[in-house]
C-alpha cells in the first residue's frame, strides 16, 4: 500500500544515497546498497511522521519503473498511516474518533503515534468505526523465489 519507489545514487566516496521522489524529505545513505535501503525505511518513517505532525496528507506512492527498488514502512506503521489518512479523508478529528470508540483522546493519539506499540485489534476497531475493514495481503517481492528450495539470505527470526 505504501510501497515507495526510490532512486539509488553512488556518491563520490562510494556510499549509496537513497532519494524518495514522492517523499523528498526522506533522504539517507549507506555504505552500500543494502545498508542504504535499510536506513531508507527509517528515513521514510521519520518523514511520514512529520507529515502527520503537520496535518498533511500522506503522499500516494508513484508506480515504480521496472526493476526500480521500493521501500515500505513496517506493516504496523502502514496501518497507522492508512488510519490517519482515512480520518483526514473523512474529516474525522482525533477527538471525534475517540468518541466513536468510546475512549479517551490520549488513546487515539497513541494509536496514531508511529512509535507507539498499538495492537492490530485496536487499529481494526478504529477502522471499523470509520467504515473500513482491515485487510492483509502477502505479495511476492521481486526476485523473491527460493533458490532450489534453499533460503539464500538468512531472515531475522524471533522464533
N, C-alpha and C positions, 0 to 999 in steps of 0.2 A: 504494500500500500504506500509506504513512504520509502521507496527504493530510488535513491537519488544518483543519477549518473555523475561521475567525477572525471576530471582531466588530471592526468599524471604528467608532471614535467620534471625531467632530470636537471638538477641545478649544477652550477659550475663546480661545486665542492663534492658532487656525487650523490648528495641527498636527493630524495624524491619529494616534490611538492604536490599536494592534493588541493584542487580547487573544485568547488561545487558551483555550477552555473546557476542553479535555482536558489541556492542559499549562499550568496557571496561572502557573508560574514563567517562562514565555516571555512577556514583556511589553515592548513597544517602541513607538516613534512615529517619525513622519517629517513633513517639512514639507508633504507631500501624500500622497495615497493610494498612488501608485506608489512613492515612497521608503519609505513606511511598510511596504509589503508586501515591499520589498527587504530592509529591516532585519529584518523578521519571520523570514526564513529564517535569518539569523544568530542571532537570539534563540532560535529553535527548536533550532538546532544546539547552542548552549551549554546549554540546559535539558536536552536529551536526553542530552548527555554527562554532565551532573550525575546524571541517573537511573542511568546506567551506573556512574559512580563510587560511587554509593550502593548499588549492587547491588539496584536496584529494577526492576520490570517496566516495559517501555516502554508508555505508555498507548495503547490502541486508539483510533483516531480515531472520533468520532461521525459520523453521516451529516450532511452539510451540508444546510441548508434550500435550497430552490430559489433560485438566484441568489446564494447566500452564497459569498464568496470563500474559497479554501482556500490553504494554504501547505504545501509539502512540503520535506523535506530533499533535498539533491542525491542523485542516483542511487547514488553510491558510499557516502554516509552511510547511505542507506536499506538497502543491502545489509549494511552492518556492523551496523545496528540489528537487522535480521532474524536475522543470525547470532547476535548476543548473546542475543536473545530465545529462539531455538531452543535455545541452550545452557542457558539458565535453565529453560525448559520441560522439558528432559530431565535436568536436574540434572548437567550436564557442566561441570566446572571448566576453567579455562584450562590447568591442568597436565594434566588428562586429555585435553583436545583436542590439546595438544602431543604427548602420547604417541601418540594416534591418527594424527597427521600425521607422526610421526617427526621432530619438530623441537624446537627449544629453546622454552621457555615465553616467552622475550622476544619471539620471532617472533609468538606468539599475542597477546601484549599489544599489539604494534604492529598486528596485524591488526584488533584491536578498537578501536584508537585512532582516533577520528573525524577527527583532524587528520593522521594518518599516510597517506602515499600508498601504498596497497596496490594490488594488481592484481586484476582480475576473476578471473583464473585461481586466485589464492591463495584468494579467497573461495569459488570453485566447489569447490576441493579440500576446504575446511573444511566446506562444506555437504554434500558427498558423504559424508564420514566420519560425519556426523550423520544420514545417511539422507534428505537432501533433494537436490533438483535445482533449480538456479538457473534461473529463467525471467524473461523480459523481455516487456513489452508497451508498445506505443505507443498512447496514448489521446488522443483529440481533446479539447482543452481547451474550456471554454465560450467561445463566440464565436470559435472558432479557425478560421473559414473565411477563405479568401483573398478579398479584395475584388476581383472582376473579374480574378482571376489575378495580382493585384499584392500584394506584401507591404506591409502598412500600417504596420508598425513594423520598423525595421532590426534584425535579430537580430545578436547578437555572434557574429562568425565568426573562428575561429582557423585558417582555411584557408590 
